Amino acid sequence: MLHIYNTLSRGKVPLEPTEPGHVRMYVCGMTVYDFCHLGHARMLVSFDVVQRWLRASGYKVTYVRNITDIDDKIIRRAVETGRRLGEVTDFYIQAMHADERALGVQSPDAEPRATSHVGDMLHIIGRLEENGLAYQADNGDVNYAVRSFPGYGKLSGKSLDDLRAGERVAVDSGKRDPLDFVLWKSAKADEPPESKWESPYGLGRPGWHIECSAMSKSLLGLPLDIHGGGPDLKFPHHENEIAQTEGAFGGQLANVWMHCGPLMVDSDKMSKSLGNFRTIRETVGVGTSLSPSSANYDVNAREAEMLRFFIVRNHYRSIQNYTPDNLRDAQSALDRLYQTLHNVPAAPVHIDWAQPAAKAFRDAMDDDFNTSGAVAVLFELANEANRSGSAQTSGLLQALGAVLGLLQTDPAIYLQSPSRFTGAGQVAESLDANAIEGLIQARAEAKKQKQFAQADAIREQLRQAGIELEDKPGGTQWRRV
């Protein structure tokens, strides 16, 4: 049975869907005002692997990942650029989808936008007001009365006294308590007209937290089987979601809470102020298509799969450190798997989960999606395939890799693709495929003319450029190293 670490209970629990055989999973998605960064990549890939494994395990899955398309940051970006809110959000949604395609992230079953569920949000706010958990302040905002909800802090483990002691922000004059958070924001005169909705509380817009309470209940019902998100959402966002949903409807918001671990850059938190902020497109994109005015871009497929592999080879809850050396190590490891598939072409196989390697893979994934253990099985299969030359073993390697969204590119194409993170680095990119083929042909002609010194010199020239040759009966093959 699949066991998952539940942030709420602080331990592993068996997955027991409310509806047997059907997992309803909600993951908090992007606020679309800028390009996705590497921390987003980790969240996207981690929960993509989760839904892939659930489906591979025979579950019906309804996977919902929302889009926040109304927020202070979006309004600020629209005002700064002189564009309408919809133009801003549509552009960055396209960019997010381009990042997902690059990383092999499958689309969720539903991708609701917050602006399509304002009515649901107002319904929840009304119920909270009826239950004595919400009040309208003098400034027009509607706030949640945190101290009136007994369970506040149960997800994050924070007590109200600790939270009050850590309060550094000046109390909004409209709040009865500094811990209270906004459910509905009263409209400001200088805000764009499209950021305002009519409501029983006057013209305004929803607070951030209420959006997910509304969308998750509307699309999946209660309780959710799995609620997930990034590490920074545990508090206050998910804590506030619990207070809102359970305060309005009773019961439990989610049976299992999942949070992936943080992605650090050179052991520091990624931050624009530290100069270590990297977007997904900067990491896996190529060429002039990376213009900030373009939502879509050309992808270096080898580097994109390397980034996915870099994320997958670590357990989703672990702290992960992004450094050039770690990326080169991930590239080298992924290259070894592809080299096996190149040397021992895979036969099509149907995974027999009783087979020892497949069972070890399954045991790892059933233990809280332990992808590091599953990847270890892939390398064991690669070693076995290299020793035995078995196309069936190589086929199992490729089939299990597919479960993780890996190893689906033609090995010859993959190994001939350039990458900044191979041993030769940027040098390998200086020779394109046509130039390499031309040098291979010149080497063959030199050998034919018995000019072996010249042939060796060409081989060395290619080696220095990160190109390895392999002479076979059918001709010379090459790959980048």
Rosetta blueprint (number, residue, H / E / L):
1 M L
2 L L
3 H E
4 I E
5 Y E
6 N E
7 T L
8 L L
9 S L
10 R L
11 G E
12 K E
13 V E
14 P E
15 L L
16 E L
17 P L
18 T L
19 E E
20 P L
21 G L
22 H E
23 V E
24 R E
25 M E
26 Y E
27 V E
28 C E
29 G E
30 M E
31 T E
32 V L
33 Y L
34 D L
35 F L
36 C L
37 H E
38 L H
39 G H
40 H H
41 A H
42 R H
43 M H
44 L H
45 V H
46 S H
47 F H
48 D H
49 V H
50 V H
51 Q H
52 R H
53 W H
54 L H
55 R H
56 A H
57 S L
58 G L
59 Y L
60 K E
61 V E
62 T E
63 Y E
64 V E
65 R E
66 N E
67 I E
68 T E
69 D L
70 I L
71 D L
72 D H
73 K H
74 I H
75 I H
76 R H
77 R H
78 A H
79 V H
80 E H
81 T H
82 G L
83 R L
84 R L
85 L H
86 G H
87 E H
88 V H
89 T H
90 D H
91 F H
92 Y H
93 I H
94 Q H
95 A H
96 M H
97 H H
98 A H
99 D H
100 E H
101 R H
102 A H
103 L L
104 G L
105 V L
106 Q L
107 S L
108 P L
109 D L
110 A E
111 E L
112 P L
113 R E
114 A H
115 T H
116 S H
117 H L
118 V H
119 G H
120 D H
121 M H
122 L H
123 H H
124 I H
125 I H
126 G H
127 R H
128 L H
129 E H
130 E H
131 N L
132 G L
133 L L
134 A E
135 Y E
136 Q E
137 A L
138 D L
139 N L
140 G L
141 D L
142 V E
143 N E
144 Y E
145 A L
146 V H
147 R H
148 S H
149 F L
150 P L
151 G L
152 Y L
153 G L
154 K L
155 L L
156 S L
157 G L
158 K L
159 S L
160 L H
161 D H
162 D H
163 L H
164 R H
165 A H
166 G L
167 E L
168 R L
169 V L
170 A L
171 V L
172 D L
173 S L
174 G L
175 K L
176 R L
177 D L
178 P L
179 L L
180 D L
181 F E
182 V E
183 L E
184 W E
185 K E
186 S E
187 A L
188 K L
189 A L
190 D L
191 E L
192 P L
193 P H
194 E H
195 S H
196 K L
197 W E
198 E L
199 S L
200 P L
201 Y L
202 G L
203 L L
204 G E
205 R E
206 P E
207 G L
208 W H
209 H H
210 I H
211 E H
212 C H
213 S H
214 A H
215 M H
216 S H
217 K H
218 S H
219 L H
220 L H
221 G L
222 L L
223 P L
224 L E
225 D E
226 I E
227 H E
228 G E
229 G E
230 G L
231 P H
232 D H
233 L H
234 K H
235 F H
236 P H
237 H H
238 H H
239 E H
240 N H
241 E H
242 I H
243 A H
244 Q H
245 T H
246 E H
247 G H
248 A H
249 F H
250 G L
251 G L
252 Q L
253 L L
254 A E
255 N E
256 V E
257 W E
258 M E
259 H E
260 C L
261 G L
262 P L
263 L E
264 M E
265 V E
266 D L
267 S L
268 D E
269 K E
270 M L
271 S L
272 K L
273 S L
274 L L
275 G L
276 N L
277 F L
278 R L
279 T E
280 I H
281 R H
282 E H
283 T H
284 V H
285 G E
286 V E
287 G H
288 T H
289 S H
290 L H
291 S L
292 P L
293 S L
294 S L
295 A L
296 N L
297 Y L
298 D E
299 V E
300 N L
301 A H
302 R H
303 E H
304 A H
305 E H
306 M H
307 L H
308 R H
309 F H
310 F H
311 I H
312 V H
313 R L
314 N L
315 H L
316 Y L
317 R L
318 S L
319 I L
320 Q E
321 N E
322 Y E
323 T L
324 P H
325 D H
326 N H
327 L H
328 R H
329 D H
330 A H
331 Q H
332 S H
333 A H
334 L H
335 D H
336 R H
337 L H
338 Y H
339 Q H
340 T H
341 L H
342 H H
343 N H
344 V L
345 P L
346 A L
347 A L
348 P L
349 V L
350 H L
351 I L
352 D L
353 W L
354 A L
355 Q L
356 P H
357 A H
358 A H
359 K H
360 A H
361 F H
362 R H
363 D H
364 A H
365 M H
366 D H
367 D E
368 D L
369 F L
370 N L
371 T H
372 S H
373 G H
374 A H
375 V H
376 A H
377 V H
378 L H
379 F H
380 E H
381 L H
382 A H
383 N H
384 E H
385 A H
386 N H
387 R H
388 S H
389 G L
390 S L
391 A H
392 Q H
393 T H
394 S H
395 G H
396 L H
397 L H
398 Q H
399 A H
400 L H
401 G H
402 A H
403 V H
404 L L
405 G L
406 L L
407 L L
408 Q L
409 T L
410 D L
411 P H
412 A H
413 I H
414 Y H
415 L H
416 Q L
417 S L
418 P L
419 S L
420 R L
421 F L
422 T L
423 G L
424 A L
425 G H
426 Q H
427 V H
428 A H
429 E H
430 S H
431 L L
432 D L
433 A H
434 N H
435 A H
436 I H
437 E H
438 G H
439 L H
440 I H
441 Q H
442 A H
443 R H
444 A H
445 E H
446 A H
447 K H
448 K H
449 Q L
450 K L
451 Q L
452 F H
453 A H
454 Q H
455 A H
456 D H
457 A H
458 I H
459 R H
460 E H
461 Q H
462 L H
463 R H
464 Q H
465 A L
466 G L
467 I E
468 E E
469 L E
470 E E
471 D E
472 K E
473 P L
474 G L
475 G E
476 T E
477 Q E
478 W E
479 R E
480 R E
481 V L
